[in-house]
Amino acid sequence: MDIVIMDLDGVLCDNSHRAHLVPPADQQHRNEAWQPFVAECANDAPIAAGVAMLRMVSRDYPVVVVTSRQEIFYHETYAWCRKHLPKVPETIFRRADDHSSPADYKRSVLERLRRYGHTIAFAIDDDPAIVAMYNAEGVPTFQPSTRCSSCK
């Protein structure tokens, strides 16, 4: 089945209000260092263009959100989606014990989705490293001009 992969932070959620909570570069490999940053996700504003794109794309494709947020933030994320999105998409979260880079984490999710028989029509992500990974894996991409506060 053809699906579209969509990112959350920087694509659907404007997290600029929590930019001051991005951990220092030498701590970013630790999921625990990200918890204060992600804990404020309930206060994110929606990115209107991203929400509109989700609405339009989901008319023709199932959308799977792949986020680097840890699974412990499921409830906050679900509440945000219920409040701001036309419907809550299937969302795949990072496990608490996964300390890989965002691109490596999303590559592993991509491989898992393909093993389950999905064909990726395209992916939407704001992180240049993740867009490069998807392109290297043969997935067409769209990179919005908005950025997650954690993107360098």
N, C-alpha and C positions, 0 to 999 in steps of 0.2 A: 504494500500500500504506500502510495506517495504521501509524504508528510512534509511540513515546513518546521524547521527548528528556529526558535526565536529566543533571544536573550531577554533578561528581565531588567537588570540595572543598567541604565544608560540607554535603553531602548523603549521600555514601557514606564520605568520609574525614574524620576528625577531625584537623585540622591545628593545633589550639590549641597544641601543643608548639612550633610554629615561628613563633608570632605575633611574637616579638621580631625576626624576620628580614623582616617586611613593610617594603618600602622606604619612605622618606619620600615624602610626597604629591607633591613636586616632581620625583620620579624615577620615579613609577609608570607613566609613559607609555613607559618604556624597558624592553623585554623583558630586557635584560641585568641590570637592577636586581632583577628577580624571581628570577634564577637561584639565589642562596643560599637563598631561601625554598623554592623548588620542589625543590631538590636534596635536601632532607630528607624528601621525600614517602614514601620507603620506610619511615619510622618512624611513619607515621600509624596511628592505631587506626581500625578500622571503626566507623561509626555504625550500631548495631544496627537501628534503625528504618529507616534508608535501605536497608540490605542486605535487610531483610525486604520492603520495598516493591519493590525491584528483583526479588526472587524472585517475588512475587505478580504484578506487572505483566507480567513476561516470560512468564507462562503464556498471556497473551492477545495480547500485542503484541511485536514486535521492539523492543528498546530500543537507542537510539543515545546514547552518552555524548558530550556536547559540553563540552569543557573548555578553559579559557583557558591551561592549561599548554602550554608550548612543545613542539614535536615532538621536541626533543633529549632530552626526559624520557620518551620512549616506553618504553624498556626498564625503567626504574624503576617506571613506572606499570603496565606489563604484569605485572611480577613481583608488585606489590602486589595487583592484581586476581586473579591466579592463587591467591594465598595467602588472600585474604579474601572472594572472591565465589563464588557457586555456579557461574558460568561467566563467561568474559571477554567483556564486551559489545563491539560495534563502538564504537570511540572515535575521535573527531575532535579533533585537536590544533591549536593555533595555530601558524602558520608563524613562523619566527624573524624574518622581515621585516615581520610584521604588528604595528604599534604602535597599532592602534585601541583604543578603550575596550572593556571586556568586552561591554557591551551591543551596540555596533556590530559587534564580531567575531561575536557569536552571531547577530545579525540577518543577517549575510552567510552564515553557515552555514545558517540557516533558509531563506533564499532559494535557496541551492544545493540543499538537500534537496527543496524544492518543485519546482524545475526538473527534478529527477530523478524526479518523479512521486509523491513521498511526500506523504501527508496526515498532519498532526500531530494525533494524538488528544488529547494534552496534553503539557505540559512541567513538569518538576520542577526548581526552582532556588531557592537560598537568597538570592540577591542581589536586593534590591528593585528596582534599576534594570533588571535583566534580566527580572524578572517583569513589570514595567511595559511593557517592550519587547514581550515575547511577547503580553501582553494587547492592546497597540495593534495588533499584527499578527494579531489574531483567534485566538490560540492559547489554549485554556483552560490554566490553570496551577495548580500546587500549590506552596506555599512552606512548607517545613518550618521549625520554630522554631530548628533548629540553624543556625549561621552559620560560613562560612569566616572565618578570621582576617583576611583582606584586605577583608571587607565593612565598609563604614562605615555 
